[in-house]
Amino acid sequence: ECAFQLAPSLHYMFTKSLRLSQIPSEWKLANIIPLHKKGVKEHVENYRPISLLSIVSKTLERCVLNHLYLRIQESVHSAQYGFISGRSTTSQLLSTLHKIGKDLDKGLQTDVVFMDISKAFDTVDHSKLLQKLRDFGLSGSLLLWFENYLSGRCQRVTVHGATSTSLPITSGVPQGSLLAPFLFSVYINDLPDNISISTGVGLYADDTKLHRCVQNRNDALALQSDIQSLHCWSNENIVRSGHYDQFETIMECSDQQSSVKSQQNARVNPTFYHGDNGYQREKASVPSTSAK
């Protein structure tokens, strides 16, 4: 109802922010509301942080995001199915199942590796992100605007009316912001380039899926090399002791139908070995469970 009254002031502020490549510090403050998910309430890891940001700031972010829409659609890797119009978990699943199904129909073994970066949105290195934004085609005042957008951000926690002192945010993309998914997509956009062309890869945000037809030791070693490449990418790009959490499934085809041969949870990267009964995995000093 107040659109006509507010629009001139918002237009003035947004234009000045983009022209000067600066954002008011008040727009960079996040109020964190912890919501209990499960388990013991005294354990902080059992809470999900909800980040509340300035509505005015998020309106400006929407304008910037709309401006970048076509560039996002054209430049984000085809293996990325998250945050992109026309792509979804369903389309990624259909694409992957189609490729795996073709191998299973031929009676070939398919190995699938699922990976996930723990606390992915918090592990982004700002300096590397700015470089990747340059590589993405951003320059001039807009690139400087993003540099200012990422710097000087703070957060504080509010519980039952009590508010903590604010602390600086030195890594990650702003949680709760409209630009966070775009920024993370840019940051992880080069990850699929580290995978060999003969290994299938699909991403939904940071959730990564590798699949490959394994007929001999060389195929297993090639898949192992791809896993190691992702591990190296993680070491080079992820802030703190960031790592991939892995869940891998080995599918074995019989004369009648394929079935899950084994499942294991692991951290870091597994090693594949050729054995009489398939390709066994070694998880060095990592506890794991398996099921047939």
N, C-alpha and C positions, 0 to 999 in steps of 0.2 A: 504493500500500500504506500510505502514511503520511497519507492524506487526513484521517482522523478526528483525528489528532494535530495536523496543521497548520491545519486549518480554523478553530479558535477564534482562533488568533493572527492569521491573515490577515484574518479578519472584523473583529477589533479594529482592526488597522492601517488597513484600507480604510475602515471607518466613521469613524475619526478623521480620515483624510485628507480625506474628502468633507465632513465636518462643519466642519473648520477651513479648508477650501479651500487645503490645503498639501500639497506632495509632497516627500519627503526628497531632498536634493541628490544622494545616491548613485543614486537612480533616474533622474536626469536626465543621467547620464554615458553617452555612447556610445563604444564601442570600435570603431574603423574597421579592417576588414581589407581591404586592396586586393587584388583579384583581376585578374590580367592577362587582357584580352579579346583583343587582337590587336595587330599591329604591333610597333614598337620598344619594348622593355621600359624604356628610359630615359625615355620620354615619359609624363608622368603622366596625360595625357588618354586613354591606352590602357588604363587600369585602371578597374575597376568597384568602387566602395566598398561594402562590406557592413557595415551598421551593426548592432552587437550591443548590445542593451539588457537591463536587469534583467528576469529572468523574473517576479519578484514584481510589478514595475511593469506588465508586459504583462498579467498576470492581472487587475490592477485595471482596466486599459484595457478588457479584455473585458467586465467588469461594467458599465462606463459605456456601452460600445457597445451592449450588450444593452438597457440602459435607454432608449437613444435610438432603438432599431430602428424602431418604428412612426412616429416623427416623421421619420426619414430617408426611409422608404418613401413617406410622404405629401407631403413638402415638396421633395424633389429634383426638378429640372426634368425634364419628360418627354423632353427631347432628350438627357439624360445616360444613357448606357448602361454606364458604368463603375462598379464597386463596389456595384451595386444588385442585390439578389436578384431573380431572374427576368428580368434583362436581361444581354445579352452582346454581344460583337462580332458574333456570328451574327445576333441579332435586329436589331441596328442595320443590318447589311448588307442583310438581307431587306427592311427598311422602306425603305431608301434606293433599292435596286434596283427595288422596286415602283413608287415614285414616278417615278424616271427612266424606267423601262420604259414607263410610260403615255405619256410625252411622245415617246419614240423611236418607239413604235408609230404615233403620229400624224405621223411624219416631221419632228418639231421638234428643233432643236438644243438640247442641254443642256450647260451649262457647269458644271464641278465644280471646286471649289477645296479643296485639302487643306492644313490648317495644323497646326502643332505648336509648343508653347511649349518652347524649349530649357531643360533642367534645371528643369522646371516646379515640382517639389516644393520646390526650394531658393529659389524666387522669391517666396514668400508673405510679405506684409507683416503682421507680428503685430498691429499696431493696427487695420488694416483687417479682419483676420480676426476679431478680437474684436467689432468692430461688426457684421460679417455674422452672427456667432453670435447677437448680440442680435436682429437682424432675423429670424433663423431661429427665434426663440422661446425662447432660453436666457436665464435671469435668475438673480438671487440667488446662493446659494452655489455652484451648479454653474457659472455663468459665471465667478465668481471662481476656482473650481478650475481652469478652463481657462486663465485668465490666469496663474495660478501654474505650470501645466503647461508653458506655452510659454516662460516666463521662466527665466533662470538655467541654461539647458542648456549643456553642454560636450561636446566630442568630442576624442578622441585617437587616434592611429594606432599600430597594432601590426604590426610586420613582423619575422618570424624571431625572435620572443621579445623584441625591443627595442620599447619604448613611448615615444612622444613626449610632450612636455608637452601638457596639455589647453588648448584654445582655446574661447572662447565662441561660441555659435551665436546670431546676432542676427536671422535671418530663416528662412523656410521652415517646413515641418511636419516633425516628428521622423522621420527616415528609420528604417525598421525597426520602427516602432511600429504597433500595431493601429489607432490613432485617426487616423493620417496620411491614409488614403484618405477617411475621413469629413470631416476638416477641409478637405482640398483640394476635395472635392465642394461643400462649403458656400461655399468661397472663389470658385469658378468658376460658382456656380449662377446668377448674374445675367447671365452672358455671353450666353446665347441671347436675352435680352430686348432686346439691342441690334440684333438682326437683323429686317429687315422681314418681315411675315407671309407675303409671297408668295415668299420665299426659303426653301428647305428647309435645316434645320440638324440635324446629329447630332454628339454628342460621345462619346468614350470617354476618360474622364479629361480630359486637356488636348488630345488629338487632336481637331481640329475639322474638320468637313466641311460645306461650303456647296454647294448645287446649285440651279440656276435655269434654267428654260426661257427662252432668249434668242431673240427673234424680231425685235427692232429695237434701235435705239440707246438708247431709254429703258430697256429691260431690262438692257442692258449697263451703263448708268450706275447703275441700281439695285443691281446686283451690286457694282459698284465702291464704291458708298456703304456697302454692308454690310461690305466688306473694310476700308474706312476706319474704320468703327465699331469693328471688332475691334482695329484698330491703336490707336485712341484708348483702348479698354478696357485694352489691354496697357500703354500709357503711364501710365495712372492706377493700375493695380493691381499691376504686376509690379516687384519690387525689382531694382535695378541696371539695366544696359542690356538688360533682358529684351526679347525680341521674338518674333514668330512666325516660324518657318521655314515656308516655303510650297512646296507642290508642287501644281501645278494641271494638270488634264487637260481639254482641250476635245474634246467628242465630236460628231461630225458624222454625220448620218443620210443614207444613200443610199437608192435604191429597194429594195435588197435587205437590207442590214443596216447597223447603225451600226458605226463604227470610230473609233479614237483618231486625232484630227486632228493634235495636237501635244502635247508635254509639255515643261515647263520647270521648273527649280528656281529659286527666288528668295528674297530676304529682303525684309522690310517689305511694302509693298503695291503690287501692279501697277496700271497704268492701262489701261483698255480704250478702244480707238478703233474706230470704224466704218470699215470699208474695203471694197473691192470683193470681197475674198476672205475675208470673215468679220470677226472681232473680234480685231485684233492687239493684242499687249500690249507695253507699253514698260516695261523694267526699268532705271530710271535708275541709271547707274554700278554696275550689278550684273552680274557675269559669269554667264552662263547657257549651258545646252546645250539643243538641241532635236532632236527626231527625229520623223519621220513614220512 
